[in-house]
Amino acid sequence: SMTSLTLTNGMTIDQIGFGVFQIPPTETVAPVRAAIEAGYRLIDTAQGYGNEEGVGQAVRESGVPRDELFITTKLTNSEHGRDKTLRAFDASMDKLGLDVLDLFLIHWPLPMYDQYVETWKAFEELHASGRVRAIGVSNFTKETLQRLFDETDTVPVLNQIELHPRFPQAELREFHAQHGIVTEAWSPIGQGKGLLDEPVLAEIAQAHGKTPAQVVLRWHVQLGIVAIPKSVNPERIAQNIQVFDFELSDDDMARIATLDTGERMGPDPATASFR
Ligand code: A2P
């Protein structure tokens, strides 16, 4: 059954959640409902995805008690700064139809790198108000995290970053661990392309009677991190959470480690510009 991690504030977070990146707004309700029915309780959306309303509708329709679900959304890049952050948070809560959010993340320390500290202080205000139970970040580097440590009073509970066997982020994971920050992986199965065709994954999958995607998601679980795979297909949605009935050996983990190419699929947060 599902395993979870403990955030520094005492909250627990499941190690497998459902990500809705790139699910079109008008097509969001069905996959989120399928995910909740398959057993997911952690749902990860973002203002920038445009599908918060669908997530909210699916949550209400599911009939699962609100306190059993863990809902994350993220501040979009155009809304940095104190006042815009507070307004954008209100807009998200309206779209989601929630009174309290479980986790609010800064989506990127961007667009300009000179506002995220002010934004983070607004996150601290939101947390103090009780409207969000935990605050964290996404796509932060050691350097951008260090500025938050130096200039504010709150360490993010979590940093959500690109992470998969081709880009395993060992150094940042170690830095997170030193600061009690949970690591959460976006594009955990490498966007379903290329990575899943690696012969090593097929071999390990066959040995365990699992699929390559399940092997990769189990690898995330055994690294001690959270992964939020996306799918719109009910079978794959269900498959991706069925990773708690087998275990990868040290040898399996070592073979998966050979897939590290050091190549990202998405933007590099240290150099990205969205302008
Ligand atoms: P689909 O939505 O058609 O299932 P990531 O979460 O790493 O970004 O990967 C998401 C991509 O991987 C989507 O294109 C999704 O397609 C595909 N995908 C999701 N689950 C699986 C799976 N179990 N096997 C193969 N592809 C998958």
Residues whose N, C-alpha, C, O or C-beta is under 5 A from the ligand:
A	BS01	A2P	S187 P188 I189 G190 Q191 G192 A213 I228 P229 K230 S231 V232 N233 R236 Q239
